[in-house]
C-alpha cells in the first residue's frame, strides 16, 4: 500500500461558488469521502482557509522570522486535500478523477516518499 496526497487546486483569485453550488459540491465531496472510508482508503482530509491566512516560518542561523501569507506566489492555490492509502498510483488517480468531477477543479496527485 502507498500513501498519496490529492490536492484540490483552484485558480488564484477565482470567486467562491454561490451557496447552492457550494452546497452541491460539498455534498458530492462528502459522499466521495464516505466511499473512500468504505473502501478503507481514506486517511485524512480537509479544506483550507484562503491563502492570506497562512504564515511562513523561516529559521536561518538561529534567527526565526514569520511572514503573513503563502510562501510562494502562484496561479493556483490549494483549497483542500485528502490523504489516501491505496494499492498504487492507478488507484490514486481513479480517486482523483472522482474528486475532480465532484469539485470541478484540477486535482494534483502526489505520492509520499515515506511515512514515519
C-alpha positions in Angstrom: 0.0 0.0 0.0 1.1 3.6 -0.7 0.0 7.0 0.5 -0.9 9.8 -1.8 -2.0 13.4 -1.3 -4.8 14.5 -3.5 -4.9 18.4 -3.6 -7.8 20.4 -4.8 -6.3 23.2 -6.9 -8.2 26.5 -7.5 -7.1 29.3 -9.8 -5.8 32.2 -7.7 -8.4 34.9 -7.3 -11.4 32.8 -8.5 -14.7 33.7 -6.9 -16.2 31.2 -4.4 -19.2 29.4 -5.8 -22.6 30.7 -4.8 -24.3 29.0 -1.8 -26.3 26.5 -3.9 -23.3 25.4 -6.0 -21.1 25.2 -2.9 -23.7 23.0 -1.1 -23.8 20.7 -4.1 -20.0 20.4 -4.2 -19.8 19.7 -0.5 -22.5 17.1 -0.7 -20.6 15.3 -3.6 -17.3 15.6 -1.7 -19.0 14.2 1.5 -20.4 11.2 -0.5 -16.9 10.7 -2.0 -15.3 10.7 1.4 -17.8 8.2 2.6 -16.9 6.0 -0.4 -13.2 6.4 0.4 -13.8 5.4 4.1 -15.9 2.3 3.0 -13.1 1.2 0.7 -10.5 1.6 3.5 -8.6 4.2 1.5 -9.3 7.4 3.5 -6.6 8.5 5.9 -7.3 12.2 6.4 -8.6 15.2 4.6 -9.9 18.7 5.0 -10.4 22.1 3.4 -8.1 25.1 4.0 -8.8 28.7 4.7 -7.8 31.3 2.0 -4.0 31.7 1.4 -3.9 35.0 3.2 -4.4 33.2 6.5 -1.1 31.2 6.0 2.0 32.1 8.0 5.5 31.2 6.8 8.1 30.4 9.5 11.8 30.5 8.5 14.8 29.9 10.8 18.2 30.9 9.5 21.4 30.9 11.6 19.3 30.6 14.8 17.0 33.5 14.0 13.3 32.8 13.3 11.2 35.1 11.2 7.5 34.9 10.4 5.7 36.3 7.4 1.9 36.5 6.8 0.6 34.9 3.6 1.7 32.0 1.5 5.3 31.2 0.8 5.0 31.3 -3.0 3.0 33.3 -5.5 1.2 31.1 -8.0 -1.6 31.0 -10.5 -3.3 28.3 -8.3 -3.9 27.7 -4.7 -4.6 24.6 -2.7 -8.2 24.7 -1.4 -8.1 21.4 0.5 -6.6 17.9 0.4 -7.2 14.3 1.1 -4.6 11.7 2.1 -5.4 8.2 0.7 -3.8 4.8 1.3 -4.2 2.7 -1.9 -2.5 -0.1 -3.8 -0.9 2.0 -6.4 -0.8 5.2 -8.5 -3.6 4.0 -10.7 -5.9 3.7 -7.7 -5.0 7.2 -6.5 -5.6 8.6 -10.0 -9.0 7.0 -10.1 -10.0 8.6 -6.8 -8.5 11.9 -8.1 -10.8 11.7 -11.2 -13.8 11.4 -8.9 -12.7 14.4 -6.8 -12.2 16.4 -10.0 -15.7 15.6 -11.1 -17.1 16.5 -7.7 -15.3 19.8 -7.3 -14.9 20.9 -10.9 -11.2 21.7 -10.3 -7.9 20.1 -11.1 -6.7 17.5 -8.5 -2.9 17.1 -8.0 -1.8 13.6 -7.1 1.5 13.4 -5.2 3.0 10.3 -3.7 4.6 10.3 -0.2 8.3 9.4 -0.1 7.8 7.6 3.2 5.7 7.6 6.3 7.1 7.6 9.8 
